[in-house]
Amino acid sequence: MTSDELNQQSRLLNEFFVGVQQDQPIPEVDPTALRQFHEKIIEQSREAGPGAAIALSALGLRISATDAGPLCVRNWLLGIMLMQGLLPDWQQGTELGWLRVSSGCKYSR
């Protein structure tokens, strides 16, 4: 990927997060992509340790800048709900049974 392409992806991701701050709706994501994203975050956070920043490129997933923002936000929200114990009924015998709490990693671009 060229530096121009990286800059374009960074710009698109930043625009998405500005939109989130302005209360724009978060686009839907593919449930399979969210699961893969979540599992890679768990894996990388275990390797990196608590408080580590994880670059999206380190996940080894082919994620477009358009998909990266919604996946990050939805994963963060699920993580918050998990840590607060709000999803136990959804974690057993449903499509959210794969959810696990990460070590509290931070994301970076």
Number of C-alpha atoms within 10 A of each C-alpha: 5 7 8 9 10 13 11 13 17 14 12 18 20 15 14 21 16 12 13 15 10 9 9 11 10 15 13 10 14 10 12 10 14 18 17 15 21 25 17 17 25 20 14 20 21 15 10 14 12 13 12 17 16 17 14 19 11 12 18 10 12 10 15 11 19 14 19 20 22 21 24 17 15 17 18 17 12 19 20 15 14 17 14 10 10 12 17 13 11 13 15 12 9 9 12 16 13 13 20 15 13 18 18 19 19 14 15 11 15
